[in-house]
Amino acid sequence: MKYMGDYPSKRARSVNELTDQIFEGALKAEPLKDEVFCQILKQLTENTINYSEEKGWELLWLCTGLFPPSNILLPHVQKFLQAKKHYPLAPDCMQRLQKALR
């Protein structure tokens, strides 16, 4: 939420600091990968704030390149991306996801 500007932060943080905070746990613990995907998709669903939505897509783009979701969550992430294919980063996210699966 801080990365997307939806939650105020008491101190200014760099983009790298925030992304490290988001992805660090997931890279260390397998179950957290799905949690990260779920939280990003939740933040993107029916988001009416343009800045927040753009940052959410950036985060999803990064996430799809770092690691794939579990086999249980994968079809849901793919369905989300297919439903949002008119968003500029959605096709790129799908491509990155396919590469991460290989």
Backbone as CSV, one residue per row, in Angstrom:
resi,resn,N_x,N_y,N_z,CA_x,CA_y,CA_z,C_x,C_y,C_z
1,MET,0.822,-1.192,0.000,0.000,0.000,0.000,0.871,1.263,0.000
2,LYS,2.002,1.185,0.698,2.897,2.346,0.711,3.484,2.579,-0.678
3,TYR,3.877,1.506,-1.339,4.468,1.631,-2.673,3.486,2.286,-3.632
4,MET,2.226,1.924,-3.515,1.196,2.426,-4.427,0.652,3.792,-4.007
5,GLY,1.089,4.290,-2.862,0.633,5.592,-2.395,-0.710,5.537,-1.689
6,ASP,-1.189,4.332,-1.357,-2.493,4.189,-0.706,-2.405,4.272,0.816
7,TYR,-1.190,4.247,1.341,-0.995,4.284,2.779,0.126,5.268,3.063
8,PRO,-0.170,6.294,3.832,0.875,7.303,4.083,2.037,6.732,4.888
9,SER,3.218,7.201,4.555,4.426,6.769,5.253,4.977,7.951,6.032
10,LYS,5.433,7.684,7.244,5.955,8.771,8.086,7.263,9.329,7.563
11,ARG,8.030,8.464,6.894,9.290,8.950,6.330,9.367,8.539,4.864
12,ALA,10.058,9.345,4.113,10.209,9.046,2.687,11.110,7.823,2.525
13,ARG,10.681,6.915,1.655,11.471,5.713,1.379,11.718,5.620,-0.106
14,SER,12.864,5.082,-0.448,13.171,4.913,-1.859,12.331,3.774,-2.424
15,VAL,12.162,3.794,-3.734,11.412,2.739,-4.408,12.065,1.388,-4.144
16,ASN,13.388,1.346,-4.209,14.116,0.088,-3.967,13.889,-0.427,-2.554
17,GLU,13.859,0.462,-1.604,13.639,0.055,-0.215,12.258,-0.588,-0.062
18,LEU,11.264,-0.004,-0.698,9.905,-0.545,-0.615,9.773,-1.877,-1.350
19,THR,10.353,-1.966,-2.547,10.248,-3.239,-3.276,11.028,-4.337,-2.564
20,ASP,12.168,-3.988,-1.975,12.922,-4.974,-1.190,12.069,-5.481,-0.040
21,GLN,11.383,-4.585,0.610,10.533,-4.946,1.739,9.388,-5.862,1.286
22,ILE,8.830,-5.596,0.125,7.714,-6.385,-0.394,8.160,-7.782,-0.806
23,PHE,9.258,-7.873,-1.545,9.652,-9.145,-2.145,10.627,-9.983,-1.315
24,GLU,11.293,-9.377,-0.359,12.313,-10.092,0.413,11.753,-11.351,1.091
25,GLY,10.650,-11.211,1.780,10.058,-12.356,2.476,9.625,-13.449,1.530
26,ALA,9.029,-13.044,0.402,8.548,-14.022,-0.578,9.698,-14.794,-1.213
27,LEU,10.829,-14.156,-1.373,11.982,-14.851,-1.954,12.608,-15.832,-0.972
28,LYS,12.312,-15.656,0.304,12.851,-16.552,1.332,11.869,-17.662,1.716
29,ALA,10.577,-17.386,1.612,9.566,-18.351,2.052,8.518,-18.560,0.959
30,GLU,8.484,-19.740,0.428,7.603,-20.101,-0.698,6.138,-19.672,-0.519
31,PRO,5.517,-19.918,0.639,4.090,-19.560,0.790,3.812,-18.061,0.653
32,LEU,4.815,-17.246,0.925,4.607,-15.799,0.836,4.513,-15.303,-0.605
33,LYS,4.979,-16.095,-1.549,4.888,-15.699,-2.957,3.428,-15.522,-3.359
34,ASP,2.592,-16.497,-3.025,1.170,-16.388,-3.338,0.530,-15.217,-2.606
35,GLU,0.961,-14.984,-1.387,0.407,-13.869,-0.611,0.703,-12.532,-1.301
36,VAL,1.918,-12.380,-1.803,2.282,-11.152,-2.509,1.415,-10.985,-3.756
37,PHE,1.269,-12.057,-4.544,0.413,-11.991,-5.724,-1.012,-11.601,-5.333
38,CYS,-1.557,-12.257,-4.326,-2.943,-11.979,-3.909,-3.125,-10.528,-3.481
39,GLN,-2.178,-10.008,-2.727,-2.296,-8.625,-2.254,-2.210,-7.626,-3.411
40,ILE,-1.331,-7.884,-4.361,-1.218,-6.969,-5.504,-2.499,-7.024,-6.338
41,LEU,-3.000,-8.225,-6.626,-4.228,-8.348,-7.414,-5.391,-7.700,-6.686
42,LYS,-5.440,-7.847,-5.382,-6.508,-7.223,-4.591,-6.434,-5.695,-4.709
43,GLN,-5.227,-5.158,-4.631,-5.050,-3.704,-4.738,-5.405,-3.181,-6.133
44,LEU,-5.235,-4.023,-7.142,-5.547,-3.608,-8.516,-7.029,-3.757,-8.861
45,THR,-7.732,-4.594,-8.134,-9.145,-4.846,-8.434,-9.993,-3.635,-8.063
46,GLU,-10.677,-3.115,-9.056,-11.567,-1.949,-8.899,-10.870,-0.742,-8.282
47,ASN,-9.608,-0.570,-8.583,-8.853,0.582,-8.100,-9.162,1.771,-9.004
48,THR,-9.702,2.820,-8.423,-10.101,3.991,-9.219,-9.094,5.139,-9.139
49,ILE,-7.991,4.925,-8.438,-6.972,5.970,-8.304,-5.863,5.689,-9.322
50,ASN,-5.747,6.551,-10.328,-4.814,6.313,-11.433,-3.378,6.068,-10.981
51,TYR,-2.858,6.922,-10.104,-1.475,6.772,-9.647,-1.287,5.424,-8.958
52,SER,-2.196,5.092,-8.070,-2.141,3.840,-7.339,-2.197,2.645,-8.289
53,GLU,-3.065,2.726,-9.271,-3.206,1.640,-10.243,-1.926,1.464,-11.063
54,GLU,-1.332,2.562,-11.495,-0.077,2.496,-12.255,1.024,1.836,-11.427
55,LYS,1.135,2.244,-10.178,2.159,1.673,-9.304,1.871,0.193,-9.042
56,GLY,0.610,-0.169,-8.941,0.237,-1.566,-8.744,0.640,-2.424,-9.930
57,TRP,0.436,-1.905,-11.133,0.847,-2.642,-12.335,2.364,-2.774,-12.391
58,GLU,3.081,-1.724,-11.982,4.553,-1.815,-11.910,4.968,-2.938,-10.964
59,LEU,4.312,-2.990,-9.828,4.616,-4.005,-8.826,4.309,-5.407,-9.348
60,LEU,3.190,-5.553,-10.031,2.834,-6.849,-10.605,3.842,-7.237,-11.683
61,TRP,4.287,-6.272,-12.475,5.291,-6.526,-13.513,6.576,-7.052,-12.870
62,LEU,7.009,-6.402,-11.802,8.211,-6.850,-11.101,8.010,-8.260,-10.536
63,CYS,6.880,-8.472,-9.924,6.579,-9.747,-9.283,6.568,-10.893,-10.288
64,THR,5.953,-10.682,-11.440,5.866,-11.754,-12.440,7.239,-12.119,-12.999
65,GLY,8.180,-11.219,-12.925,9.530,-11.518,-13.384,10.390,-12.178,-12.320
66,LEU,10.023,-12.006,-11.063,10.817,-12.564,-9.969,10.477,-14.020,-9.671
67,PHE,9.189,-14.319,-9.637,8.764,-15.679,-9.293,7.332,-15.905,-9.753
68,PRO,7.002,-17.153,-10.073,5.628,-17.464,-10.454,4.799,-17.786,-9.207
69,PRO,3.487,-17.686,-9.319,2.647,-18.137,-8.210,2.620,-19.664,-8.175
70,SER,2.040,-20.227,-7.135,1.918,-21.684,-7.038,0.998,-22.196,-8.147
71,ASN,1.021,-23.487,-8.380,0.153,-24.087,-9.394,-1.329,-23.890,-9.064
72,ILE,-1.644,-23.755,-7.792,-3.031,-23.526,-7.379,-3.474,-22.108,-7.746
73,LEU,-2.609,-21.127,-7.540,-2.957,-19.725,-7.807,-2.739,-19.336,-9.265
74,LEU,-1.854,-20.022,-9.943,-1.489,-19.668,-11.317,-2.684,-19.428,-12.250
75,PRO,-3.676,-20.327,-12.329,-4.788,-20.076,-13.246,-5.560,-18.791,-12.925
76,HIS,-5.606,-18.433,-11.655,-6.320,-17.213,-11.252,-5.552,-15.959,-11.673
77,VAL,-4.237,-16.015,-11.540,-3.401,-14.887,-11.968,-3.491,-14.733,-13.488
78,GLN,-3.421,-15.853,-14.200,-3.532,-15.806,-15.661,-4.885,-15.260,-16.095
79,LYS,-5.939,-15.683,-15.427,-7.290,-15.198,-15.759,-7.399,-13.694,-15.500
80,PHE,-6.815,-13.232,-14.402,-6.806,-11.802,-14.084,-6.108,-11.033,-15.195
81,LEU,-4.930,-11.508,-15.599,-4.166,-10.821,-16.640,-4.896,-10.832,-17.983
82,GLN,-5.539,-11.936,-18.301,-6.300,-12.007,-19.560,-7.491,-11.050,-19.535
83,ALA,-8.131,-10.940,-18.380,-9.276,-10.035,-18.249,-8.850,-8.568,-18.331
84,LYS,-7.600,-8.300,-18.011,-7.075,-6.925,-17.999,-6.132,-6.659,-19.167
85,LYS,-6.241,-7.445,-20.234,-5.266,-7.342,-21.330,-5.237,-5.974,-21.999
86,HIS,-6.258,-5.139,-21.767,-6.256,-3.789,-22.333,-5.352,-2.826,-21.545
87,TYR,-4.890,-3.242,-20.374,-3.931,-2.439,-19.617,-2.553,-2.629,-20.247
88,PRO,-1.795,-1.550,-20.394,-0.510,-1.645,-21.103,0.464,-2.699,-20.568
89,LEU,0.529,-2.899,-19.260,1.514,-3.837,-18.713,1.000,-5.277,-18.621
90,ALA,-0.276,-5.498,-18.822,-0.835,-6.850,-18.675,-0.182,-7.864,-19.620
91,PRO,-0.041,-7.571,-20.917,0.623,-8.544,-21.803,2.080,-8.809,-21.400
92,ASP,2.778,-7.761,-20.968,4.162,-7.928,-20.509,4.212,-8.806,-19.261
93,CYS,3.274,-8.596,-18.359,3.212,-9.416,-17.144,2.988,-10.881,-17.509
94,MET,2.118,-11.131,-18.481,1.845,-12.503,-18.897,3.099,-13.141,-19.487
95,GLN,3.827,-12.388,-20.297,5.079,-12.896,-20.884,6.106,-13.208,-19.804
96,ARG,6.262,-12.294,-18.875,7.227,-12.480,-17.776,6.836,-13.683,-16.924
97,LEU,5.552,-13.850,-16.725,5.061,-14.985,-15.950,5.414,-16.304,-16.650
98,GLN,5.228,-16.334,-17.969,5.566,-17.532,-18.733,7.060,-17.840,-18.638
99,LYS,7.887,-16.801,-18.696,9.344,-17.001,-18.575,9.702,-17.499,-17.181
100,ALA,9.059,-16.951,-16.156,9.348,-17.363,-14.777,8.930,-18.822,-14.561
101,LEU,7.909,-19.270,-15.265,7.463,-20.664,-15.161,8.473,-21.629,-15.768
102,ARG,9.200,-21.167,-16.788,10.216,-22.014,-17.427,11.406,-22.036,-16.556
